[in-house]
Amino acid sequence: MTVIITAFERSPDGGRGLARDTRVRWALEEVGQAYDVRYVSFQAMKEPTHLALHPFGQIPTYEDGDVALFETGAIVLHIAERHAGLLPEDANGRARTIAWMFAAVNTVEPPILELVTAVIFERDKPWSEQRLPLVKDRVRERLKQLSARLGDAQWIEGAFSAGDLMMVSVLLRLRASGLLDEYPNLAAYVARGEARPAYRRAFAAQLAANTGS
């Protein structure tokens, strides 16, 4: 059966690759798995049919035969475990890669999302000017730690893996802020991820869906 994922009918980012379905598209492209996309409106995301797939009314979801999943990290891990190319063959390497997948969404992404919230939704608040520098410093602390760990390496754990896929996807949210440019090795790391043919195909597919091109 064909894998089916869901995505925004019209993404809030206009198809610039920041919506979480891009991460799933990227993983499927990396392993060469064909898939179809079912586009859902914001209204449809709150209706029973979609809530049966994603109890929190979000995207993406993933369906493959009897398997139905939500949460991007879980979906990417499922894809990586079923197909070669995104997890190392040795058990220790697989465990470390999975740890980096969790780190991307549980440690690095939360302060980045806090920054997005502060910039987009809280800028008109009277306390925004005082709070924003504090939020940026929390992001910088995580970037400093990640930059030190990556060093001069191309990827986090040797060859490109699902850990890199998730981490690059998270870091892409920082591009507009300019914070990523303060850490040249991380900026180069993200650029390497974007240059991968599988990412470019995933990005192009999402952009075409939002622009009709």
N, C-alpha and C positions, 0 to 999 in steps of 0.2 A: 504494500500500500504506500501511497505517496505521503510524505511528511507534510503536515499543514501547520503553519504558524499564523498567528494573528499580529496585526500591526494597526497603527492609527490610520483611519481613512484620510485624515489630514493631520500630519504631525505638527505639534506646537513649534518645532524647530525648523519647519519648512523643508525637511528632508536633508538636513546638514549632518546626519549621522549620529546625533546625540540621543535619539530615542533608543530605548533598550532593545528593540527588535533588531537593530543593527548588529548587536553582539551575537545574536542567534544566527542571523543571516551569515555573518562572518564565519562562525564556527562551521556551519553547513557547507559554505563555499570552500573552506580549508580542507575538509575531508571529502569533498566531491559528492555530497549527498544532494540529490534533487529535492526540491520542495516547492510547495504552493503557498501563497499568502492569501489569507482571508482578511480583508480590510474592514475594520469596525469603526463606527462613529462613536462619539462620546456618549450619546444616548444609548446605543446598543451595548456599550461596555457595562451599563448598569442594569441591563435586562437579564432575566433568569437564564437564558441560553448561555450567555457569556459568563455569568456568575457561576454556573455549574463547572466551568473550566478554570476560572480565576475568581476565587471567593472575594477578592478585594477590588474587583472591577477594573483591572489594569491590563496592560499588554507588556510583553508578548505571552502567548500560550503556545504549547507544542502538542501536536497529536500525531501519533504513529501507531496505527492499528489500535490495540487495546490500551496503549500508554497515552495518558493525557497529563501534561505537566504545566506548572506555572513557576515563576521566579527564574530570572535569567541565569543566575549561577547554577541552579539545579539543572536547567535545560542544557547549558553548555557542558556541564560535567557529564550528563547522560550521553550527549553526542560524542564527547571525547572518549568515553568508556566503550562505546559501541563501534567506533571507527579509529583506525590507526592515524597518527599524525599530530595529535594534540596532547598526548600524555607519554612520558618516557616509558620504556619497556621494563626497566627495573623497578621493583616495589618501592625502594626508598625514594627514587626520583619521582615516582607517581605521587607519593605521599607529600613530598615537598611542593610539587606543582599544585596539588589540591590546596595546600596551605596558602599558597600565594593567591589562588582564586578567592579564598575566603578573605585574605588580607585586603584584596582590592575592594571588595564590597563592604567589608565590616570595619576596616581601619582607615583606608585612604579615602574612600568615597564620602563618608558622612560629613567631614568638615568641608569638602568641596560642595556638597549639596547645601550645606548651611550658608556657604558663600553665595551660591546661586539664589537662595531664598532672600538673603540680605540685599543683594543687588537688584533683584527683579521685583520682589514683593514688599520690601521694607524700606526702600530708599526714601519714601515720603514721611517716614516716622520721625518724630522729633529727636529720638535717640540714635538714629541711624549713623550720623556722622561720628559719634563716639564708639559705636559698636563695630562698625565695618573694619577698622584697623585690627581689632582683636580677632575677628573672624579670619582675616587674611593671615595673621600670625599663626593661627592654629593650622591653617593649610600649609604655610611655609614649614612648620615643624615637621609635618608628615613628609613633605617633599624633601627636606634636608635629610631625613632618615632614609628615605627610599633612594635618593641620589647617592648617599654613602654606600648603601648596599649594592647598587648596580655598578658603581665605579665605571670602569672602561669596558665592561662586558657589553656584548650585543643584546643579549637576552638575560632574564633573571636566573634561569637554571640551565645554562648550556644552550641547547637548541630551543627554537621558538616553541611555545607550548600554550595550553589553555590559560596558564597563569599570566602570560604576557598578553594574550588576547583580552582578558578581563581587565588587566591593569592599564593597558593602553586605552581601552574604551573609557575607563574612568577618568584618566588624565586628559582626554580630549575635551572634557567639560571645562577645562581651565584655559583654553586657548584665548578666549575673549578677554580674560582678566589680565593677561600678560605675566602672571606669576610663574608659569612654566618656563618662560624665557630666562628666569633668574637661575635656572639649573640646566646648563647647556647639555649635559649628558642625558637628562630626562627629555628635553626637547628633541634631541636626536633620536632617542629611543621611540618616542611617539611617531616621529617622522618615518622611522623604519617600519613600524607597524602599518602606517597608512600606505606605505609603498608596496606592501605585499599585494600580489594580484588578487587574492581572495578578498581582502578588505576593499580593494577598489571595485570589485564586482558587487559586493554587498552595498557599498556606499552608492554606487550608480543605480542599483535597483531601488533603493529607498528614495533617492532623489527623483528618479523618473516617476515614481508613484505619486509624488507630491507636486510635481511640476507638469505632469502629463507629457513629458518629453521622451 
